[in-house]
C-alpha cells in the first residue's frame, strides 16, 4: 500500500499529466523501442504511427494518478487492457522494462519539474499498478489455458474456408491445425492473429472480433482490407490476409479474449449497432441471440458506405425472416443506383438521433455498438440525446481503448 505522502505527490501531478501526458507517452515508446526493439514484435506499429497507442496510454496513466488511492475505481479499465495484454502475449517480465522507460520519459519531458520526490513517488506507484495488471493477467492466462480446448499463448489454426462478404470484408474460417478442440467464447470477444510477412523485420499482431456464434467447431473472423490514403499506407496485416492467405494456410492465433460481451440481461430489448467492419462482433451476438434466445427482442442496426460495402446482408435477412422478434435497419452513407433499384436499405446519409428515436422505442434498451471512432462518438451522443442511460450503452474500440468526449 502507498503511504499518504506518496498518494498526495502522485495526485499533485494530475494537472501536469493532463497537459503533458501524450508527450510523455510518445517519448516513452520512442525510448523503449530504441532500447528493446524486440518489443516491436508485440505492439501494433500502425497504432503507434497514428498516435492512438500514445493517447490511450496517456489516458490510463492520467486515470491511475487521479485514482491512485482507490484503484478499484479503474478496475474495469485494468481488466479491459489486461484482456488485450493476454491476447498479445504480454508477460510479467515486460513490466520492469515499461516502468523503467516510463520514468525516463517523465524525466525527459518534465526536466527540472520532475523532482526526485516526484520520481520516487511514481516509481513506487508504478510498482503497485504493475502488480495489479500482472495479477489480473495471470488469472486470465490461467483461465484461457484451463478451459476445455483452451491454450495459453498462440496456437496454429488452418484456414478451412475463405469467403468474400463484401467489396472490402472477407471472412476466414479457422480450425486447429492439431485437429483438437477449441475453447468456447462469449459473443463479442476477439482473437489476436500473429503473422510473419515476407520482407518485414518484425512479426505483426492484430486483433479481430469473432463474427459467428460460439457453438461451432471453428472460429470465424471477418477482416476489412484497410485501404490507405495520402496520410497513411494500406493496412499491412489486412492486405496480407486478403491477398496472400488462402484456404489451407496456417495462422497463429490467441485464445478468445475481451470484455465487450453480451451480458446475461434479457429483460429489455437489445440494440446491436454496427458501423462498417464494426458489424463483426454484432454478427456474433446476433447469431447467438437468434439461436439460443429466440424470444429476445432485438433491433439490428447496420451502417455501411453502400451496398457493395455491406457485409452479411443475406445472413441477416435469413435470421430476420426466421424470427419475428428481430428487426433490421440498414443505412448507407452514399447508396449507389443499384442500391436504390434493390431498395434493401432504410435510408441514406448518416444515422441521426431522430432515426434512432424512431427505432428504439424502449429507452431501457441495452445497446451494444462497434465501429470507427467517429461513428461511435456520434452514436453515443445520439443515444444519450434520445434518453438512453450511459450504463446501458456498451461499446468496443478497435485498437487501443479510448474514451468518448462528453
C-alpha positions as semicolon CSV with decimal commas, in nm:
position;residue;x (nm);y (nm);z (nm)
1;X;0,000;0,000;0,000
2;X;0,114;0,354;-0,072
3;X;0,156;0,595;0,216
4;X;-0,038;0,922;0,221
5;X;0,262;1,133;0,124
6;X;0,319;0,929;-0,191
7;X;-0,051;0,946;-0,275
8;X;-0,051;1,325;-0,233
9;X;0,255;1,362;-0,457
10;X;0,101;1,144;-0,732
11;X;-0,227;1,338;-0,716
12;X;-0,034;1,667;-0,740
13;X;0,095;1,556;-1,082
14;X;-0,256;1,515;-1,229
15;X;-0,266;1,867;-1,383
16;X;0,080;1,812;-1,532
17;X;-0,026;1,480;-1,685
18;X;-0,335;1,643;-1,833
19;X;-0,108;1,882;-2,025
20;X;0,200;1,668;-2,094
21;X;0,061;1,314;-2,083
22;X;0,080;1,242;-2,457
23;X;0,425;1,397;-2,486
24;X;0,543;1,167;-2,208
25;X;0,393;0,854;-2,362
26;X;0,524;0,942;-2,708
27;X;0,875;0,979;-2,568
28;X;0,825;0,660;-2,365
29;X;0,759;0,449;-2,674
30;X;1,049;0,608;-2,865
31;X;1,295;0,526;-2,587
32;X;1,159;0,179;-2,514
33;X;1,163;0,061;-2,875
34;X;1,512;0,201;-2,925
35;X;1,642;0,006;-2,626
36;X;1,421;-0,300;-2,672
37;X;1,343;-0,343;-3,043
38;X;1,222;-0,699;-2,975
39;X;0,903;-0,546;-2,831
40;X;0,815;-0,431;-3,183
41;X;0,706;-0,793;-3,234
42;X;0,419;-0,731;-2,992
43;X;0,299;-0,373;-3,038
44;X;0,083;-0,252;-3,327
45;X;0,303;-0,028;-3,543
46;X;0,007;0,137;-3,714
47;X;-0,144;0,249;-3,382
48;X;0,197;0,391;-3,290
49;X;0,219;0,594;-3,611
50;X;-0,137;0,723;-3,577
51;X;-0,079;0,825;-3,214
52;X;-0,364;0,612;-3,078
53;X;-0,143;0,397;-2,857
54;X;0,020;0,705;-2,704
55;X;-0,316;0,866;-2,637
56;X;-0,459;0,550;-2,481
57;X;-0,160;0,506;-2,250
58;X;-0,172;0,875;-2,152
59;X;-0,539;0,831;-2,057
60;X;-0,452;0,527;-1,846
61;X;-0,165;0,699;-1,665
62;X;-0,385;1,003;-1,603
63;X;-0,664;0,786;-1,460
64;X;-0,417;0,597;-1,242
65;X;-0,290;0,926;-1,098
66;X;-0,643;1,051;-1,034
67;X;-0,750;0,735;-0,854
68;X;-0,420;0,623;-0,703
69;X;-0,584;0,596;-0,360
70;X;-0,881;0,398;-0,495
71;X;-0,750;0,188;-0,783
72;X;-1,057;-0,035;-0,762
73;X;-1,238;0,253;-0,938
74;X;-1,042;0,186;-1,258
75;X;-1,054;-0,194;-1,228
76;X;-1,286;-0,223;-1,535
77;X;-1,024;-0,035;-1,741
78;X;-0,745;-0,251;-1,598
79;X;-0,941;-0,566;-1,686
80;X;-1,012;-0,446;-2,040
81;X;-0,645;-0,369;-2,101
82;X;-0,541;-0,695;-1,934
83;X;-0,752;-0,889;-2,184
84;X;-0,567;-0,718;-2,469
85;X;-0,233;-0,784;-2,300
86;X;-0,317;-1,153;-2,256
87;X;-0,416;-1,187;-2,620
88;X;-0,090;-1,018;-2,728
89;X;0,134;-1,226;-2,504
90;X;0,241;-0,954;-2,257
91;X;0,422;-1,122;-1,966
92;X;0,540;-1,015;-1,615
93;X;0,897;-0,969;-1,740
94;X;0,783;-0,689;-1,968
95;X;0,661;-0,469;-1,683
96;X;1,004;-0,367;-1,541
97;X;1,104;-0,257;-1,892
98;X;0,788;-0,048;-1,925
99;X;0,835;0,102;-1,578
100;X;1,198;0,197;-1,641
101;X;1,118;0,378;-1,964
102;X;0,805;0,547;-1,830
103;X;1,011;0,703;-1,552
104;X;1,284;0,801;-1,802
105;X;1,020;0,963;-2,025
106;X;0,874;1,160;-1,731
107;X;1,223;1,290;-1,652
108;X;1,296;1,368;-2,017
109;X;0,972;1,563;-2,079
110;X;0,927;1,740;-1,745
111;X;1,300;1,806;-1,693
112;X;1,364;2,003;-1,371
113;X;0,993;1,982;-1,279
114;X;1,044;1,606;-1,232
115;X;1,193;1,633;-0,883
116;X;1,345;1,336;-0,703
117;X;1,037;1,331;-0,482
118;X;0,804;1,301;-0,781
119;X;1,020;1,036;-0,949
120;X;1,039;0,828;-0,631
121;X;0,663;0,852;-0,583
122;X;0,588;0,746;-0,940
123;X;0,840;0,461;-0,920
124;X;0,664;0,329;-0,612
125;X;0,318;0,384;-0,761
126;X;0,413;0,211;-1,086
127;X;0,512;-0,097;-0,888
128;X;0,165;-0,112;-0,732
129;X;-0,009;-0,057;-1,067
130;X;0,211;-0,315;-1,243
131;X;0,137;-0,574;-0,976
132;X;-0,235;-0,514;-1,031
133;X;-0,202;-0,576;-1,405
134;X;0,022;-0,880;-1,358
135;X;-0,224;-1,033;-1,112
136;X;-0,525;-0,985;-1,339
137;X;-0,335;-1,108;-1,646
138;X;-0,201;-1,415;-1,466
139;X;-0,559;-1,511;-1,386
140;X;-0,664;-1,459;-1,749
141;X;-0,377;-1,674;-1,881
142;X;-0,471;-1,949;-1,637
143;X;-0,839;-1,938;-1,732
144;X;-0,760;-1,944;-2,106
145;X;-0,530;-2,244;-2,067
146;X;-0,759;-2,446;-1,838
147;X;-1,074;-2,414;-2,048
148;X;-1,176;-2,719;-2,247
149;X;-0,995;-2,679;-2,579
150;X;-0,803;-2,382;-2,438
151;X;-0,439;-2,278;-2,463
152;X;-0,207;-2,017;-2,315
153;X;-0,022;-1,822;-2,585
154;X;-0,052;-1,873;-2,961
155;X;-0,175;-2,184;-3,141
156;X;-0,168;-2,289;-3,507
157;X;-0,502;-2,281;-3,690
158;X;-0,569;-2,378;-4,051
159;X;-0,781;-2,160;-4,281
160;X;-1,050;-2,407;-4,388
161;X;-1,264;-2,158;-4,577
162;X;-1,225;-1,803;-4,711
163;X;-1,542;-1,612;-4,805
164;X;-1,580;-1,265;-4,955
165;X;-1,855;-1,090;-4,756
166;X;-1,841;-0,754;-4,936
167;X;-1,611;-0,549;-5,157
168;X;-1,386;-0,482;-4,857
169;X;-1,456;-0,755;-4,597
170;X;-1,351;-1,119;-4,619
171;X;-1,419;-1,395;-4,366
172;X;-1,165;-1,658;-4,263
173;X;-1,290;-1,983;-4,105
174;X;-1,027;-2,129;-3,873
175;X;-0,983;-2,480;-3,728
176;X;-0,696;-2,609;-3,512
177;X;-0,405;-2,749;-3,713
178;X;-0,374;-3,023;-3,450
179;X;-0,741;-3,119;-3,503
180;X;-0,804;-3,067;-3,131
181;X;-1,096;-2,897;-2,962
182;X;-1,138;-2,520;-2,947
183;X;-1,239;-2,324;-2,640
184;X;-1,576;-2,156;-2,619
185;X;-1,612;-1,779;-2,619
186;X;-1,868;-1,515;-2,531
187;X;-2,024;-1,330;-2,827
188;X;-1,836;-1,002;-2,872
189;X;-1,490;-1,139;-2,792
190;X;-1,189;-1,130;-3,025
191;X;-0,874;-1,324;-3,107
192;X;-0,525;-1,200;-3,193
193;X;-0,369;-1,311;-3,522
194;X;0,011;-1,314;-3,543
195;X;0,168;-1,312;-3,889
196;X;0,519;-1,309;-4,031
197;X;0,513;-1,105;-4,351
198;X;0,797;-1,164;-4,601
199;X;1,033;-0,867;-4,607
200;X;0,925;-0,741;-4,266
201;X;1,173;-0,745;-3,976
202;X;0,909;-0,799;-3,708
203;X;0,604;-1,015;-3,658
204;X;0,273;-0,830;-3,660
205;X;-0,024;-0,893;-3,432
206;X;-0,377;-0,771;-3,495
207;X;-0,697;-0,833;-3,303
208;X;-1,015;-0,932;-3,487
209;X;-1,362;-0,986;-3,345
210;X;-1,511;-1,331;-3,377
211;X;-1,805;-1,295;-3,614
212;X;-2,003;-1,616;-3,568
213;X;-2,177;-1,781;-3,274
214;X;-1,977;-1,982;-3,023
215;X;-2,146;-2,318;-3,081
216;X;-1,938;-2,403;-3,389
217;X;-1,627;-2,620;-3,430
218;X;-1,444;-2,328;-3,593
219;X;-1,367;-1,964;-3,529
220;X;-1,461;-1,705;-3,789
221;X;-1,302;-1,363;-3,825
222;X;-1,416;-1,112;-4,085
223;X;-1,139;-0,874;-4,188
224;X;-1,173;-0,540;-4,363
225;X;-0,899;-0,464;-4,614
226;X;-0,779;-0,129;-4,483
227;X;-0,713;0,097;-4,779
228;X;-0,466;0,378;-4,721
229;X;-0,476;0,738;-4,833
230;X;-0,239;1,033;-4,865
231;X;-0,182;1,028;-4,489
232;X;-0,133;0,657;-4,427
233;X;-0,042;0,340;-4,619
234;X;-0,265;0,038;-4,677
235;X;-0,320;-0,180;-4,371
236;X;-0,023;-0,417;-4,369
237;X;-0,183;-0,717;-4,199
238;X;-0,531;-0,685;-4,352
239;X;-0,380;-0,656;-4,701
240;X;-0,161;-0,960;-4,635
241;X;-0,457;-1,166;-4,514
242;X;-0,674;-1,065;-4,810
243;X;-0,416;-1,107;-5,084
244;X;-0,184;-1,382;-4,959
245;X;-0,361;-1,610;-4,712
246;X;-0,558;-1,885;-4,882
247;X;-0,753;-2,192;-4,777
248;X;-0,510;-2,446;-4,634
249;X;-0,270;-2,185;-4,496
250;X;-0,191;-2,173;-4,123
251;X;-0,225;-1,874;-3,890
252;X;-0,111;-1,833;-3,530
253;X;-0,392;-1,711;-3,305
254;X;-0,453;-1,642;-2,937
255;X;-0,739;-1,781;-2,732
256;X;-1,054;-1,563;-2,732
257;X;-1,040;-1,255;-2,509
258;X;-1,229;-0,935;-2,438
259;X;-1,476;-0,768;-2,202
260;X;-1,715;-0,637;-2,468
261;X;-1,961;-0,924;-2,445
262;X;-2,332;-0,996;-2,424
263;X;-2,448;-0,963;-2,065
264;X;-2,698;-1,207;-1,915
265;X;-2,962;-0,935;-1,909
266;X;-3,254;-1,002;-2,138
267;X;-3,546;-0,827;-1,967
268;X;-3,535;-0,525;-2,200
269;X;-3,484;-0,507;-2,577
270;X;-3,131;-0,530;-2,718
271;X;-2,992;-0,296;-2,982
272;X;-2,697;-0,414;-3,194
273;X;-2,545;-0,112;-3,367
274;X;-2,253;-0,159;-3,607
275;X;-2,073;0,074;-3,846
276;X;-1,852;-0,062;-4,126
277;X;-1,645;-0,359;-4,012
278;X;-1,777;-0,291;-3,660
279;X;-2,061;-0,517;-3,767
280;X;-1,842;-0,824;-3,696
281;X;-1,898;-0,860;-3,317
282;X;-2,263;-0,766;-3,376
283;X;-2,296;-1,071;-3,603
284;X;-2,162;-1,299;-3,331
285;X;-2,415;-1,153;-3,088
286;X;-2,699;-1,171;-3,341
287;X;-2,628;-1,535;-3,429
288;X;-2,613;-1,625;-3,060
289;X;-2,938;-1,447;-2,974
290;X;-3,128;-1,591;-3,270
291;X;-3,014;-1,947;-3,193
292;X;-3,006;-1,952;-2,814
293;X;-3,256;-1,685;-2,701
294;X;-3,508;-1,657;-2,988
295;X;-3,766;-1,485;-2,765
296;X;-3,535;-1,184;-2,716
297;X;-3,644;-0,864;-2,891
298;X;-3,353;-0,728;-3,098
299;X;-3,308;-0,420;-3,315
300;X;-3,016;-0,480;-3,552
301;X;-2,887;-0,152;-3,700
302;X;-2,616;-0,152;-3,965
303;X;-2,436;0,145;-4,122
304;X;-2,228;0,093;-4,436
305;X;-2,087;0,310;-4,712
306;X;-2,312;0,144;-4,972
307;X;-2,447;-0,195;-5,073
308;X;-2,115;-0,314;-5,211
309;X;-1,953;-0,245;-4,872
310;X;-2,235;-0,406;-4,671
311;X;-2,133;-0,740;-4,521
312;X;-2,361;-1,028;-4,414
313;X;-2,673;-0,894;-4,585
314;X;-2,805;-1,241;-4,679
315;X;-2,720;-1,388;-4,337
316;X;-2,906;-1,112;-4,155
317;X;-3,207;-1,141;-4,389
318;X;-3,227;-1,516;-4,319
319;X;-3,223;-1,458;-3,942
320;X;-3,486;-1,183;-3,962
321;X;-3,712;-1,393;-4,183
322;X;-3,697;-1,678;-3,932
323;X;-3,757;-1,471;-3,618
324;X;-4,023;-1,203;-3,584
325;X;-3,858;-1,072;-3,264
326;X;-3,558;-0,948;-3,463
327;X;-3,584;-0,631;-3,672
328;X;-3,314;-0,497;-3,903
329;X;-3,242;-0,142;-4,016
330;X;-2,977;-0,061;-4,277
331;X;-2,840;0,283;-4,366
332;X;-2,599;0,363;-4,647
333;X;-2,385;0,674;-4,636
334;X;-2,374;0,704;-5,016
335;X;-2,604;0,448;-5,182
336;X;-2,546;0,361;-5,546
337;X;-2,803;0,350;-5,825
338;X;-2,809;-0,028;-5,780
339;X;-2,890;0,018;-5,411
340;X;-3,190;0,233;-5,500
341;X;-3,303;-0,027;-5,754
342;X;-3,281;-0,310;-5,499
343;X;-3,429;-0,095;-5,222
344;X;-3,277;-0,311;-4,946
345;X;-3,192;-0,026;-4,713
346;X;-3,386;0,210;-4,487
347;X;-3,219;0,543;-4,551
348;X;-2,919;0,730;-4,686
349;X;-2,667;0,955;-4,515
350;X;-2,562;0,928;-4,153
351;X;-2,769;0,775;-3,874
352;X;-2,906;1,055;-3,656
353;X;-3,067;1,085;-3,315
354;X;-3,406;1,124;-3,485
355;X;-3,356;0,798;-3,673
356;X;-3,254;0,613;-3,357
357;X;-3,555;0,758;-3,176
358;X;-3,790;0,607;-3,433
359;X;-3,627;0,264;-3,392
360;X;-3,556;0,244;-3,019
361;X;-3,894;0,290;-2,854
362;X;-3,796;0,141;-2,518
363;X;-3,539;0,373;-2,362
364;X;-3,443;0,098;-2,116
365;X;-3,291;-0,093;-2,408
366;X;-2,939;-0,230;-2,379
367;X;-2,713;-0,116;-2,664
368;X;-2,400;-0,287;-2,797
369;X;-2,211;-0,090;-3,060
370;X;-1,888;-0,106;-3,253
371;X;-1,734;0,081;-3,546
372;X;-1,497;0,364;-3,635
373;X;-1,425;0,609;-3,353
374;X;-1,611;0,898;-3,519
375;X;-1,915;0,677;-3,580
376;X;-1,929;0,560;-3,220
377;X;-1,885;0,910;-3,081
378;X;-2,180;1,026;-3,293
379;X;-2,392;0,727;-3,192
380;X;-2,303;0,765;-2,824
381;X;-2,411;1,131;-2,829
382;X;-2,729;1,046;-3,018
383;X;-2,824;0,763;-2,784
384;X;-2,786;0,989;-2,481
385;X;-2,984;1,259;-2,659
386;X;-3,285;1,030;-2,708
387;X;-3,285;0,923;-2,344
388;X;-3,079;0,608;-2,308
389;X;-2,870;0,562;-1,995
390;X;-2,491;0,560;-2,010
391;X;-2,476;0,235;-1,814
392;X;-2,688;0,065;-2,082
393;X;-2,452;0,159;-2,367
394;X;-2,171;-0,094;-2,420
395;X;-1,904;-0,048;-2,685
396;X;-1,571;-0,169;-2,820
397;X;-1,298;0,041;-2,975
398;X;-1,087;-0,132;-3,238
399;X;-0,726;-0,096;-3,124
400;X;-0,625;0,092;-2,807
401;X;-0,904;0,181;-2,565
402;X;-1,015;0,541;-2,590
403;X;-1,285;0,741;-2,418
404;X;-1,580;0,937;-2,551
405;X;-1,589;1,315;-2,532
406;X;-1,871;1,416;-2,300
